[in-house]
Amino acid sequence: MTKSATSPEKISKEIAALSFEAAMKELEAIVRALESGNSDLDKAIADYQRGNALKEHCLAKLNEAKLKVEQIQMKADGSITTTEFATAAE
């Protein structure tokens, strides 16, 4: 069994630097590879772990984008609502 020389910290930094689109493209490739069943067990486990990290990155990017397009407002009664973000051009 061979171990990868890439540390989890390095992978995290590498994934964090990816755009949403690049991470999603890589995640889709990993899913296709895992679904094919042609990888040995060690590679499949490593791919699954990277895929999970890519999924988390994509979810974080989507949440970040959502916050950019919504404003969170607290009403006088303490309830919270969200409204679409209004740009200066509107």
PDB file of N, CA, C and O in Angstrom:
ATOM      1  N   MET A   1       0.858  -1.175   0.000  1.00  0.00           N
ATOM      2  CA  MET A   1       0.000   0.000   0.000  1.00  0.00           C
ATOM      3  C   MET A   1       0.899   1.230   0.000  1.00  0.00           C
ATOM      4  O   MET A   1       1.753   1.381   0.873  1.00  0.00           O
ATOM      5  N   THR A   2       0.705   2.099  -0.971  1.00  0.00           N
ATOM      6  CA  THR A   2       1.495   3.319  -1.042  1.00  0.00           C
ATOM      7  C   THR A   2       0.706   4.468  -0.475  1.00  0.00           C
ATOM      8  O   THR A   2      -0.510   4.553  -0.643  1.00  0.00           O
ATOM      9  N   LYS A   3       1.409   5.350   0.197  1.00  0.00           N
ATOM     10  CA  LYS A   3       0.762   6.527   0.775  1.00  0.00           C
ATOM     11  C   LYS A   3       1.102   7.735  -0.064  1.00  0.00           C
ATOM     12  O   LYS A   3       2.208   7.849  -0.591  1.00  0.00           O
ATOM     13  N   SER A   4       0.146   8.634  -0.186  1.00  0.00           N
ATOM     14  CA  SER A   4       0.365   9.866  -0.934  1.00  0.00           C
ATOM     15  C   SER A   4       1.258  10.796  -0.128  1.00  0.00           C
ATOM     16  O   SER A   4       1.168  10.850   1.099  1.00  0.00           O
ATOM     17  N   ALA A   5       2.114  11.522  -0.818  1.00  0.00           N
ATOM     18  CA  ALA A   5       2.998  12.471  -0.152  1.00  0.00           C
ATOM     19  C   ALA A   5       2.279  13.788   0.136  1.00  0.00           C
ATOM     20  O   ALA A   5       2.846  14.687   0.757  1.00  0.00           O
ATOM     21  N   THR A   6       1.049  13.897  -0.310  1.00  0.00           N
ATOM     22  CA  THR A   6       0.296  15.137  -0.116  1.00  0.00           C
ATOM     23  C   THR A   6      -0.399  15.105   1.237  1.00  0.00           C
ATOM     24  O   THR A   6      -1.184  14.199   1.516  1.00  0.00           O
ATOM     25  N   SER A   7      -0.114  16.085   2.069  1.00  0.00           N
ATOM     26  CA  SER A   7      -0.715  16.144   3.400  1.00  0.00           C
ATOM     27  C   SER A   7      -2.133  16.686   3.318  1.00  0.00           C
ATOM     28  O   SER A   7      -2.473  17.397   2.372  1.00  0.00           O
ATOM     29  N   PRO A   8      -2.972  16.353   4.311  1.00  0.00           N
ATOM     30  CA  PRO A   8      -4.340  16.897   4.328  1.00  0.00           C
ATOM     31  C   PRO A   8      -4.366  18.422   4.352  1.00  0.00           C
ATOM     32  O   PRO A   8      -5.259  19.033   3.765  1.00  0.00           O
ATOM     33  N   GLU A   9      -3.392  19.047   5.026  1.00  0.00           N
ATOM     34  CA  GLU A   9      -3.337  20.504   5.074  1.00  0.00           C
ATOM     35  C   GLU A   9      -3.080  21.085   3.692  1.00  0.00           C
ATOM     36  O   GLU A   9      -3.685  22.086   3.308  1.00  0.00           O
ATOM     37  N   LYS A  10      -2.179  20.452   2.947  1.00  0.00           N
ATOM     38  CA  LYS A  10      -1.869  20.928   1.599  1.00  0.00           C
ATOM     39  C   LYS A  10      -3.086  20.765   0.693  1.00  0.00           C
ATOM     40  O   LYS A  10      -3.387  21.644  -0.114  1.00  0.00           O
ATOM     41  N   ILE A  11      -3.785  19.637   0.831  1.00  0.00           N
ATOM     42  CA  ILE A  11      -4.991  19.408   0.039  1.00  0.00           C
ATOM     43  C   ILE A  11      -6.037  20.461   0.373  1.00  0.00           C
ATOM     44  O   ILE A  11      -6.670  21.006  -0.532  1.00  0.00           O
ATOM     45  N   SER A  12      -6.227  20.754   1.632  1.00  0.00           N
ATOM     46  CA  SER A  12      -7.212  21.758   2.035  1.00  0.00           C
ATOM     47  C   SER A  12      -6.899  23.118   1.435  1.00  0.00           C
ATOM     48  O   SER A  12      -7.794  23.798   0.934  1.00  0.00           O
ATOM     49  N   LYS A  13      -5.641  23.517   1.481  1.00  0.00           N
ATOM     50  CA  LYS A  13      -5.246  24.803   0.907  1.00  0.00           C
ATOM     51  C   LYS A  13      -5.444  24.789  -0.601  1.00  0.00           C
ATOM     52  O   LYS A  13      -5.877  25.779  -1.191  1.00  0.00           O
ATOM     53  N   GLU A  14      -5.124  23.661  -1.213  1.00  0.00           N
ATOM     54  CA  GLU A  14      -5.277  23.529  -2.668  1.00  0.00           C
ATOM     55  C   GLU A  14      -6.759  23.625  -3.054  1.00  0.00           C
ATOM     56  O   GLU A  14      -7.110  24.315  -4.011  1.00  0.00           O
ATOM     57  N   ILE A  15      -7.607  22.943  -2.321  1.00  0.00           N
ATOM     58  CA  ILE A  15      -9.042  22.977  -2.612  1.00  0.00           C
ATOM     59  C   ILE A  15      -9.607  24.362  -2.338  1.00  0.00           C
ATOM     60  O   ILE A  15     -10.433  24.854  -3.107  1.00  0.00           O
ATOM     61  N   ALA A  16      -9.178  24.996  -1.261  1.00  0.00           N
ATOM     62  CA  ALA A  16      -9.662  26.335  -0.926  1.00  0.00           C
ATOM     63  C   ALA A  16      -9.356  27.344  -2.018  1.00  0.00           C
ATOM     64  O   ALA A  16     -10.074  28.333  -2.170  1.00  0.00           O
ATOM     65  N   ALA A  17      -8.298  27.105  -2.777  1.00  0.00           N
ATOM     66  CA  ALA A  17      -7.912  28.029  -3.840  1.00  0.00           C
ATOM     67  C   ALA A  17      -8.724  27.821  -5.122  1.00  0.00           C
ATOM     68  O   ALA A  17      -8.658  28.642  -6.037  1.00  0.00           O
ATOM     69  N   LEU A  18      -9.489  26.724  -5.190  1.00  0.00           N
ATOM     70  CA  LEU A  18     -10.259  26.427  -6.401  1.00  0.00           C
ATOM     71  C   LEU A  18     -11.516  27.282  -6.496  1.00  0.00           C
ATOM     72  O   LEU A  18     -12.137  27.616  -5.487  1.00  0.00           O
ATOM     73  N   SER A  19     -11.872  27.627  -7.714  1.00  0.00           N
ATOM     74  CA  SER A  19     -13.160  28.284  -7.939  1.00  0.00           C
ATOM     75  C   SER A  19     -14.253  27.230  -7.765  1.00  0.00           C
ATOM     76  O   SER A  19     -13.975  26.031  -7.770  1.00  0.00           O
ATOM     77  N   PHE A  20     -15.490  27.683  -7.614  1.00  0.00           N
ATOM     78  CA  PHE A  20     -16.618  26.764  -7.510  1.00  0.00           C
ATOM     79  C   PHE A  20     -16.658  25.848  -8.734  1.00  0.00           C
ATOM     80  O   PHE A  20     -16.817  24.633  -8.612  1.00  0.00           O
ATOM     81  N   GLU A  21     -16.510  26.451  -9.913  1.00  0.00           N
ATOM     82  CA  GLU A  21     -16.626  25.685 -11.157  1.00  0.00           C
ATOM     83  C   GLU A  21     -15.530  24.616 -11.273  1.00  0.00           C
ATOM     84  O   GLU A  21     -15.802  23.489 -11.684  1.00  0.00           O
ATOM     85  N   ALA A  22     -14.305  24.972 -10.912  1.00  0.00           N
ATOM     86  CA  ALA A  22     -13.193  24.019 -10.984  1.00  0.00           C
ATOM     87  C   ALA A  22     -13.388  22.882  -9.988  1.00  0.00           C
ATOM     88  O   ALA A  22     -13.144  21.719 -10.309  1.00  0.00           O
ATOM     89  N   ALA A  23     -13.829  23.220  -8.779  1.00  0.00           N
ATOM     90  CA  ALA A  23     -14.069  22.202  -7.757  1.00  0.00           C
ATOM     91  C   ALA A  23     -15.203  21.271  -8.179  1.00  0.00           C
ATOM     92  O   ALA A  23     -15.118  20.058  -7.985  1.00  0.00           O
ATOM     93  N   MET A  24     -16.255  21.833  -8.749  1.00  0.00           N
ATOM     94  CA  MET A  24     -17.390  21.024  -9.183  1.00  0.00           C
ATOM     95  C   MET A  24     -16.988  20.090 -10.318  1.00  0.00           C
ATOM     96  O   MET A  24     -17.403  18.931 -10.345  1.00  0.00           O
ATOM     97  N   LYS A  25     -16.188  20.583 -11.249  1.00  0.00           N
ATOM     98  CA  LYS A  25     -15.732  19.761 -12.370  1.00  0.00           C
ATOM     99  C   LYS A  25     -14.903  18.584 -11.864  1.00  0.00           C
ATOM    100  O   LYS A  25     -15.072  17.453 -12.321  1.00  0.00           O
ATOM    101  N   GLU A  26     -14.008  18.859 -10.919  1.00  0.00           N
ATOM    102  CA  GLU A  26     -13.187  17.786 -10.354  1.00  0.00           C
ATOM    103  C   GLU A  26     -14.043  16.805  -9.569  1.00  0.00           C
ATOM    104  O   GLU A  26     -13.836  15.594  -9.650  1.00  0.00           O
ATOM    105  N   LEU A  27     -14.997  17.318  -8.816  1.00  0.00           N
ATOM    106  CA  LEU A  27     -15.891  16.452  -8.048  1.00  0.00           C
ATOM    107  C   LEU A  27     -16.683  15.530  -8.978  1.00  0.00           C
ATOM    108  O   LEU A  27     -16.837  14.344  -8.688  1.00  0.00           O
ATOM    109  N   GLU A  28     -17.175  16.059 -10.075  1.00  0.00           N
ATOM    110  CA  GLU A  28     -17.914  15.236 -11.042  1.00  0.00           C
ATOM    111  C   GLU A  28     -17.020  14.141 -11.623  1.00  0.00           C
ATOM    112  O   GLU A  28     -17.480  13.017 -11.826  1.00  0.00           O
ATOM    113  N   ALA A  29     -15.753  14.453 -11.892  1.00  0.00           N
ATOM    114  CA  ALA A  29     -14.813  13.457 -12.414  1.00  0.00           C
ATOM    115  C   ALA A  29     -14.565  12.359 -11.377  1.00  0.00           C
ATOM    116  O   ALA A  29     -14.479  11.182 -11.725  1.00  0.00           O
ATOM    117  N   ILE A  30     -14.452  12.744 -10.114  1.00  0.00           N
ATOM    118  CA  ILE A  30     -14.244  11.763  -9.042  1.00  0.00           C
ATOM    119  C   ILE A  30     -15.455  10.854  -8.922  1.00  0.00           C
ATOM    120  O   ILE A  30     -15.306   9.641  -8.775  1.00  0.00           O
ATOM    121  N   VAL A  31     -16.646  11.420  -8.982  1.00  0.00           N
ATOM    122  CA  VAL A  31     -17.870  10.618  -8.880  1.00  0.00           C
ATOM    123  C   VAL A  31     -17.921   9.603 -10.029  1.00  0.00           C
ATOM    124  O   VAL A  31     -18.227   8.430  -9.814  1.00  0.00           O
ATOM    125  N   ARG A  32     -17.621  10.062 -11.243  1.00  0.00           N
ATOM    126  CA  ARG A  32     -17.621   9.139 -12.391  1.00  0.00           C
ATOM    127  C   ARG A  32     -16.607   8.011 -12.174  1.00  0.00           C
ATOM    128  O   ARG A  32     -16.902   6.848 -12.451  1.00  0.00           O
ATOM    129  N   ALA A  33     -15.415   8.354 -11.680  1.00  0.00           N
ATOM    130  CA  ALA A  33     -14.381   7.344 -11.451  1.00  0.00           C
ATOM    131  C   ALA A  33     -14.818   6.346 -10.385  1.00  0.00           C
ATOM    132  O   ALA A  33     -14.607   5.143 -10.537  1.00  0.00           O
ATOM    133  N   LEU A  34     -15.425   6.839  -9.306  1.00  0.00           N
ATOM    134  CA  LEU A  34     -15.876   5.940  -8.246  1.00  0.00           C
ATOM    135  C   LEU A  34     -17.022   5.049  -8.724  1.00  0.00           C
ATOM    136  O   LEU A  34     -17.087   3.867  -8.386  1.00  0.00           O
ATOM    137  N   GLU A  35     -17.916   5.631  -9.508  1.00  0.00           N
ATOM    138  CA  GLU A  35     -19.041   4.851 -10.018  1.00  0.00           C
ATOM    139  C   GLU A  35     -18.595   3.769 -10.994  1.00  0.00           C
ATOM    140  O   GLU A  35     -19.250   2.733 -11.115  1.00  0.00           O
ATOM    141  N   SER A  36     -17.482   4.003 -11.693  1.00  0.00           N
ATOM    142  CA  SER A  36     -16.997   3.013 -12.652  1.00  0.00           C
ATOM    143  C   SER A  36     -16.497   1.750 -11.954  1.00  0.00           C
ATOM    144  O   SER A  36     -16.541   0.657 -12.518  1.00  0.00           O
ATOM    145  N   GLY A  37     -16.016   1.918 -10.706  1.00  0.00           N
ATOM    146  CA  GLY A  37     -15.523   0.771  -9.954  1.00  0.00           C
ATOM    147  C   GLY A  37     -14.184   0.246 -10.430  1.00  0.00           C
ATOM    148  O   GLY A  37     -13.803  -0.865 -10.062  1.00  0.00           O
ATOM    149  N   ASN A  38     -13.458   1.005 -11.236  1.00  0.00           N
ATOM    150  CA  ASN A  38     -12.189   0.543 -11.797  1.00  0.00           C
ATOM    151  C   ASN A  38     -10.975   0.880 -10.943  1.00  0.00           C
ATOM    152  O   ASN A  38      -9.866   0.461 -11.276  1.00  0.00           O
ATOM    153  N   SER A  39     -11.144   1.620  -9.859  1.00  0.00           N
ATOM    154  CA  SER A  39     -10.011   2.007  -9.015  1.00  0.00           C
ATOM    155  C   SER A  39      -9.761   0.954  -7.953  1.00  0.00           C
ATOM    156  O   SER A  39     -10.678   0.267  -7.504  1.00  0.00           O
ATOM    157  N   ASP A  40      -8.481   0.837  -7.556  1.00  0.00           N
ATOM    158  CA  ASP A  40      -8.202  -0.046  -6.427  1.00  0.00           C
ATOM    159  C   ASP A  40      -8.718   0.613  -5.148  1.00  0.00           C
ATOM    160  O   ASP A  40      -9.047   1.799  -5.149  1.00  0.00           O
ATOM    161  N   LEU A  41      -8.787  -0.130  -4.091  1.00  0.00           N
ATOM    162  CA  LEU A  41      -9.408   0.336  -2.854  1.00  0.00           C
ATOM    163  C   LEU A  41      -8.734   1.590  -2.294  1.00  0.00           C
ATOM    164  O   LEU A  41      -9.419   2.532  -1.899  1.00  0.00           O
ATOM    165  N   ASP A  42      -7.409   1.611  -2.258  1.00  0.00           N
ATOM    166  CA  ASP A  42      -6.700   2.773  -1.700  1.00  0.00           C
ATOM    167  C   ASP A  42      -6.991   4.037  -2.501  1.00  0.00           C
ATOM    168  O   ASP A  42      -7.210   5.102  -1.924  1.00  0.00           O
ATOM    169  N   LYS A  43      -6.993   3.922  -3.833  1.00  0.00           N
ATOM    170  CA  LYS A  43      -7.289   5.084  -4.677  1.00  0.00           C
ATOM    171  C   LYS A  43      -8.739   5.506  -4.495  1.00  0.00           C
ATOM    172  O   LYS A  43      -9.032   6.700  -4.447  1.00  0.00           O
ATOM    173  N   ALA A  44      -9.643   4.551  -4.394  1.00  0.00           N
ATOM    174  CA  ALA A  44     -11.056   4.871  -4.209  1.00  0.00           C
ATOM    175  C   ALA A  44     -11.277   5.610  -2.888  1.00  0.00           C
ATOM    176  O   ALA A  44     -12.061   6.557  -2.827  1.00  0.00           O
ATOM    177  N   ILE A  45     -10.589   5.178  -1.837  1.00  0.00           N
ATOM    178  CA  ILE A  45     -10.722   5.845  -0.537  1.00  0.00           C
ATOM    179  C   ILE A  45     -10.162   7.262  -0.611  1.00  0.00           C
ATOM    180  O   ILE A  45     -10.784   8.202  -0.116  1.00  0.00           O
ATOM    181  N   ALA A  46      -8.998   7.419  -1.224  1.00  0.00           N
ATOM    182  CA  ALA A  46      -8.395   8.753  -1.368  1.00  0.00           C
ATOM    183  C   ALA A  46      -9.297   9.653  -2.210  1.00  0.00           C
ATOM    184  O   ALA A  46      -9.500  10.821  -1.880  1.00  0.00           O
ATOM    185  N   ASP A  47      -9.840   9.099  -3.308  1.00  0.00           N
ATOM    186  CA  ASP A  47     -10.748   9.882  -4.156  1.00  0.00           C
ATOM    187  C   ASP A  47     -11.998  10.278  -3.389  1.00  0.00           C
ATOM    188  O   ASP A  47     -12.472  11.407  -3.514  1.00  0.00           O
ATOM    189  N   TYR A  48     -12.538   9.357  -2.594  1.00  0.00           N
ATOM    190  CA  TYR A  48     -13.734   9.658  -1.802  1.00  0.00           C
ATOM    191  C   TYR A  48     -13.442  10.797  -0.823  1.00  0.00           C
ATOM    192  O   TYR A  48     -14.250  11.714  -0.680  1.00  0.00           O
ATOM    193  N   GLN A  49     -12.298  10.740  -0.156  1.00  0.00           N
ATOM    194  CA  GLN A  49     -11.944  11.784   0.809  1.00  0.00           C
ATOM    195  C   GLN A  49     -11.778  13.132   0.114  1.00  0.00           C
ATOM    196  O   GLN A  49     -12.244  14.152   0.621  1.00  0.00           O
ATOM    197  N   ARG A  50     -11.120  13.141  -1.034  1.00  0.00           N
ATOM    198  CA  ARG A  50     -10.951  14.394  -1.778  1.00  0.00           C
ATOM    199  C   ARG A  50     -12.313  14.885  -2.271  1.00  0.00           C
ATOM    200  O   ARG A  50     -12.607  16.079  -2.217  1.00  0.00           O
ATOM    201  N   GLY A  51     -13.131  13.966  -2.743  1.00  0.00           N
ATOM    202  CA  GLY A  51     -14.470  14.330  -3.201  1.00  0.00           C
ATOM    203  C   GLY A  51     -15.288  14.950  -2.090  1.00  0.00           C
ATOM    204  O   GLY A  51     -16.015  15.916  -2.321  1.00  0.00           O
ATOM    205  N   ASN A  52     -15.183  14.414  -0.897  1.00  0.00           N
ATOM    206  CA  ASN A  52     -15.914  14.968   0.244  1.00  0.00           C
ATOM    207  C   ASN A  52     -15.423  16.379   0.564  1.00  0.00           C
ATOM    208  O   ASN A  52     -16.223  17.265   0.864  1.00  0.00           O
ATOM    209  N   ALA A  53     -14.109  16.585   0.499  1.00  0.00           N
ATOM    210  CA  ALA A  53     -13.557  17.926   0.741  1.00  0.00           C
ATOM    211  C   ALA A  53     -14.012  18.895  -0.358  1.00  0.00           C
ATOM    212  O   ALA A  53     -14.314  20.055  -0.078  1.00  0.00           O
ATOM    213  N   LEU A  54     -14.059  18.420  -1.597  1.00  0.00           N
ATOM    214  CA  LEU A  54     -14.532  19.265  -2.695  1.00  0.00           C
ATOM    215  C   LEU A  54     -16.006  19.618  -2.512  1.00  0.00           C
ATOM    216  O   LEU A  54     -16.410  20.752  -2.771  1.00  0.00           O
ATOM    217  N   LYS A  55     -16.801  18.660  -2.069  1.00  0.00           N
ATOM    218  CA  LYS A  55     -18.234  18.904  -1.827  1.00  0.00           C
ATOM    219  C   LYS A  55     -18.411  19.976  -0.762  1.00  0.00           C
ATOM    220  O   LYS A  55     -19.223  20.887  -0.928  1.00  0.00           O
ATOM    221  N   GLU A  56     -17.669  19.879   0.318  1.00  0.00           N
ATOM    222  CA  GLU A  56     -17.757  20.874   1.388  1.00  0.00           C
ATOM    223  C   GLU A  56     -17.339  22.254   0.880  1.00  0.00           C
ATOM    224  O   GLU A  56     -17.949  23.262   1.234  1.00  0.00           O
ATOM    225  N   HIS A  57     -16.310  22.293   0.060  1.00  0.00           N
ATOM    226  CA  HIS A  57     -15.852  23.557  -0.523  1.00  0.00           C
ATOM    227  C   HIS A  57     -16.941  24.168  -1.401  1.00  0.00           C
ATOM    228  O   HIS A  57     -17.210  25.367  -1.327  1.00  0.00           O
ATOM    229  N   CYS A  58     -17.563  23.334  -2.228  1.00  0.00           N
ATOM    230  CA  CYS A  58     -18.633  23.826  -3.105  1.00  0.00           C
ATOM    231  C   CYS A  58     -19.816  24.352  -2.290  1.00  0.00           C
ATOM    232  O   CYS A  58     -20.384  25.393  -2.620  1.00  0.00           O
ATOM    233  N   LEU A  59     -20.184  23.643  -1.240  1.00  0.00           N
ATOM    234  CA  LEU A  59     -21.281  24.109  -0.385  1.00  0.00           C
ATOM    235  C   LEU A  59     -20.945  25.442   0.271  1.00  0.00           C
ATOM    236  O   LEU A  59     -21.800  26.321   0.371  1.00  0.00           O
ATOM    237  N   ALA A  60     -19.704  25.593   0.715  1.00  0.00           N
ATOM    238  CA  ALA A  60     -19.279  26.856   1.324  1.00  0.00           C
ATOM    239  C   ALA A  60     -19.328  27.988   0.308  1.00  0.00           C
ATOM    240  O   ALA A  60     -19.755  29.098   0.627  1.00  0.00           O
ATOM    241  N   LYS A  61     -18.891  27.707  -0.914  1.00  0.00           N
ATOM    242  CA  LYS A  61     -18.932  28.728  -1.966  1.00  0.00           C
ATOM    243  C   LYS A  61     -20.374  29.124  -2.281  1.00  0.00           C
ATOM    244  O   LYS A  61     -20.658  30.303  -2.488  1.00  0.00           O
ATOM    245  N   LEU A  62     -21.279  28.159  -2.319  1.00  0.00           N
ATOM    246  CA  LEU A  62     -22.693  28.462  -2.571  1.00  0.00           C
ATOM    247  C   LEU A  62     -23.289  29.298  -1.448  1.00  0.00           C
ATOM    248  O   LEU A  62     -24.034  30.245  -1.702  1.00  0.00           O
ATOM    249  N   ASN A  63     -22.964  28.952  -0.212  1.00  0.00           N
ATOM    250  CA  ASN A  63     -23.463  29.741   0.924  1.00  0.00           C
ATOM    251  C   ASN A  63     -22.908  31.162   0.894  1.00  0.00           C
ATOM    252  O   ASN A  63     -23.620  32.119   1.198  1.00  0.00           O
ATOM    253  N   GLU A  64     -21.645  31.293   0.531  1.00  0.00           N
ATOM    254  CA  GLU A  64     -21.023  32.612   0.401  1.00  0.00           C
ATOM    255  C   GLU A  64     -21.731  33.440  -0.663  1.00  0.00           C
ATOM    256  O   GLU A  64     -21.996  34.626  -0.469  1.00  0.00           O
ATOM    257  N   ALA A  65     -22.032  32.807  -1.778  1.00  0.00           N
ATOM    258  CA  ALA A  65     -22.737  33.503  -2.859  1.00  0.00           C
ATOM    259  C   ALA A  65     -24.141  33.899  -2.422  1.00  0.00           C
ATOM    260  O   ALA A  65     -24.614  34.988  -2.748  1.00  0.00           O
ATOM    261  N   LYS A  66     -24.799  33.025  -1.692  1.00  0.00           N
ATOM    262  CA  LYS A  66     -26.157  33.317  -1.213  1.00  0.00           C
ATOM    263  C   LYS A  66     -26.152  34.548  -0.303  1.00  0.00           C
ATOM    264  O   LYS A  66     -27.031  35.403  -0.402  1.00  0.00           O
ATOM    265  N   LEU A  67     -25.162  34.629   0.574  1.00  0.00           N
ATOM    266  CA  LEU A  67     -25.074  35.781   1.466  1.00  0.00           C
ATOM    267  C   LEU A  67     -24.806  37.077   0.705  1.00  0.00           C
ATOM    268  O   LEU A  67     -25.205  38.158   1.137  1.00  0.00           O
ATOM    269  N   LYS A  68     -24.132  36.955  -0.422  1.00  0.00           N
ATOM    270  CA  LYS A  68     -23.845  38.145  -1.215  1.00  0.00           C
ATOM    271  C   LYS A  68     -25.098  38.678  -1.904  1.00  0.00           C
ATOM    272  O   LYS A  68     -25.171  39.868  -2.212  1.00  0.00           O
ATOM    273  N   VAL A  69     -26.071  37.827  -2.148  1.00  0.00           N
ATOM    274  CA  VAL A  69     -27.263  38.261  -2.860  1.00  0.00           C
ATOM    275  C   VAL A  69     -28.481  38.410  -1.956  1.00  0.00           C
ATOM    276  O   VAL A  69     -29.569  38.732  -2.435  1.00  0.00           O
ATOM    277  N   GLU A  70     -28.314  38.181  -0.668  1.00  0.00           N
ATOM    278  CA  GLU A  70     -29.403  38.368   0.286  1.00  0.00           C
ATOM    279  C   GLU A  70     -28.969  39.313   1.402  1.00  0.00           C
ATOM    280  O   GLU A  70     -27.809  39.326   1.813  1.00  0.00           O
ATOM    281  N   GLN A  71     -29.906  40.086   1.872  1.00  0.00           N
ATOM    282  CA  GLN A  71     -29.672  40.906   3.051  1.00  0.00           C
ATOM    283  C   GLN A  71     -30.468  40.297   4.186  1.00  0.00           C
ATOM    284  O   GLN A  71     -31.631  39.933   4.013  1.00  0.00           O
ATOM    285  N   ILE A  72     -29.850  40.187   5.331  1.00  0.00           N
ATOM    286  CA  ILE A  72     -30.547  39.676   6.504  1.00  0.00           C
ATOM    287  C   ILE A  72     -31.038  40.875   7.292  1.00  0.00           C
ATOM    288  O   ILE A  72     -30.265  41.774   7.622  1.00  0.00           O
ATOM    289  N   GLN A  73     -32.332  40.882   7.592  1.00  0.00           N
ATOM    290  CA  GLN A  73     -32.928  41.992   8.327  1.00  0.00           C
ATOM    291  C   GLN A  73     -33.617  41.461   9.578  1.00  0.00           C
ATOM    292  O   GLN A  73     -34.319  40.451   9.532  1.00  0.00           O
ATOM    293  N   MET A  74     -33.406  42.163  10.709  1.00  0.00           N
ATOM    294  CA  MET A  74     -34.080  41.803  11.937  1.00  0.00           C
ATOM    295  C   MET A  74     -35.203  42.801  12.169  1.00  0.00           C
ATOM    296  O   MET A  74     -34.986  44.013  12.185  1.00  0.00           O
ATOM    297  N   LYS A  75     -36.408  42.272  12.348  1.00  0.00           N
ATOM    298  CA  LYS A  75     -37.567  43.117  12.596  1.00  0.00           C
ATOM    299  C   LYS A  75     -37.622  43.517  14.066  1.00  0.00           C
ATOM    300  O   LYS A  75     -36.905  42.950  14.890  1.00  0.00           O
ATOM    301  N   ALA A  76     -38.472  44.495  14.401  1.00  0.00           N
ATOM    302  CA  ALA A  76     -38.604  44.989  15.768  1.00  0.00           C
ATOM    303  C   ALA A  76     -39.020  43.882  16.726  1.00  0.00           C
ATOM    304  O   ALA A  76     -38.638  43.900  17.896  1.00  0.00           O
ATOM    305  N   ASP A  77     -39.796  42.924  16.243  1.00  0.00           N
ATOM    306  CA  ASP A  77     -40.249  41.833  17.116  1.00  0.00           C
ATOM    307  C   ASP A  77     -39.197  40.734  17.296  1.00  0.00           C
ATOM    308  O   ASP A  77     -39.457  39.733  17.963  1.00  0.00           O
ATOM    309  N   GLY A  78     -38.010  40.917  16.703  1.00  0.00           N
ATOM    310  CA  GLY A  78     -36.926  39.965  16.854  1.00  0.00           C
ATOM    311  C   GLY A  78     -36.876  38.899  15.765  1.00  0.00           C
ATOM    312  O   GLY A  78     -35.926  38.119  15.707  1.00  0.00           O
ATOM    313  N   SER A  79     -37.882  38.858  14.909  1.00  0.00           N
ATOM    314  CA  SER A  79     -37.858  37.873  13.836  1.00  0.00           C
ATOM    315  C   SER A  79     -36.875  38.319  12.749  1.00  0.00           C
ATOM    316  O   SER A  79     -36.582  39.505  12.597  1.00  0.00           O
ATOM    317  N   ILE A  80     -36.393  37.360  12.022  1.00  0.00           N
ATOM    318  CA  ILE A  80     -35.400  37.630  10.999  1.00  0.00           C
ATOM    319  C   ILE A  80     -35.982  37.311   9.629  1.00  0.00           C
ATOM    320  O   ILE A  80     -36.634  36.285   9.439  1.00  0.00           O
ATOM    321  N   THR A  81     -35.739  38.199   8.686  1.00  0.00           N
ATOM    322  CA  THR A  81     -36.143  37.965   7.300  1.00  0.00           C
ATOM    323  C   THR A  81     -34.949  38.221   6.390  1.00  0.00           C
ATOM    324  O   THR A  81     -33.987  38.886   6.774  1.00  0.00           O
ATOM    325  N   THR A  82     -35.028  37.689   5.194  1.00  0.00           N
ATOM    326  CA  THR A  82     -33.991  37.961   4.208  1.00  0.00           C
ATOM    327  C   THR A  82     -34.650  38.564   2.975  1.00  0.00           C
ATOM    328  O   THR A  82     -35.762  38.192   2.600  1.00  0.00           O
ATOM    329  N   THR A  83     -33.958  39.477   2.368  1.00  0.00           N
ATOM    330  CA  THR A  83     -34.418  40.067   1.128  1.00  0.00           C
ATOM    331  C   THR A  83     -33.250  40.085   0.149  1.00  0.00           C
ATOM    332  O   THR A  83     -32.088  40.073   0.555  1.00  0.00           O
ATOM    333  N   GLU A  84     -33.562  40.114  -1.115  1.00  0.00           N
ATOM    334  CA  GLU A  84     -32.492  40.152  -2.101  1.00  0.00           C
ATOM    335  C   GLU A  84     -31.676  41.418  -1.919  1.00  0.00           C
ATOM    336  O   GLU A  84     -32.200  42.482  -1.589  1.00  0.00           O
ATOM    337  N   PHE A  85     -30.397  41.274  -2.141  1.00  0.00           N
ATOM    338  CA  PHE A  85     -29.477  42.399  -2.018  1.00  0.00           C
ATOM    339  C   PHE A  85     -29.726  43.388  -3.144  1.00  0.00           C
ATOM    340  O   PHE A  85     -29.757  43.012  -4.316  1.00  0.00           O
ATOM    341  N   ALA A  86     -29.900  44.637  -2.789  1.00  0.00           N
ATOM    342  CA  ALA A  86     -30.121  45.687  -3.785  1.00  0.00           C
ATOM    343  C   ALA A  86     -28.778  46.333  -4.134  1.00  0.00           C
ATOM    344  O   ALA A  86     -28.067  46.807  -3.247  1.00  0.00           O
ATOM    345  N   THR A  87     -28.439  46.352  -5.392  1.00  0.00           N
ATOM    346  CA  THR A  87     -27.188  46.969  -5.815  1.00  0.00           C
ATOM    347  C   THR A  87     -27.391  48.467  -5.979  1.00  0.00           C
ATOM    348  O   THR A  87     -28.523  48.947  -6.046  1.00  0.00           O
ATOM    349  N   ALA A  88     -26.301  49.191  -6.043  1.00  0.00           N
ATOM    350  CA  ALA A  88     -26.357  50.638  -6.182  1.00  0.00           C
ATOM    351  C   ALA A  88     -26.997  51.052  -7.515  1.00  0.00           C
ATOM    352  O   ALA A  88     -27.540  52.150  -7.635  1.00  0.00           O
ATOM    353  N   ALA A  89     -26.926  50.169  -8.505  1.00  0.00           N
ATOM    354  CA  ALA A  89     -27.477  50.488  -9.827  1.00  0.00           C
ATOM    355  C   ALA A  89     -29.003  50.411  -9.846  1.00  0.00           C
ATOM    356  O   ALA A  89     -29.636  50.922 -10.770  1.00  0.00           O
ATOM    357  N   GLU A  90     -29.585  49.792  -8.857  1.00  0.00           N
ATOM    358  CA  GLU A  90     -31.055  49.624  -8.854  1.00  0.00           C
ATOM    359  C   GLU A  90     -31.773  50.848  -8.375  1.00  0.00           C
ATOM    360  O   GLU A  90     -33.002  50.860  -8.318  1.00  0.00           O
TER     361      GLU A  90
END
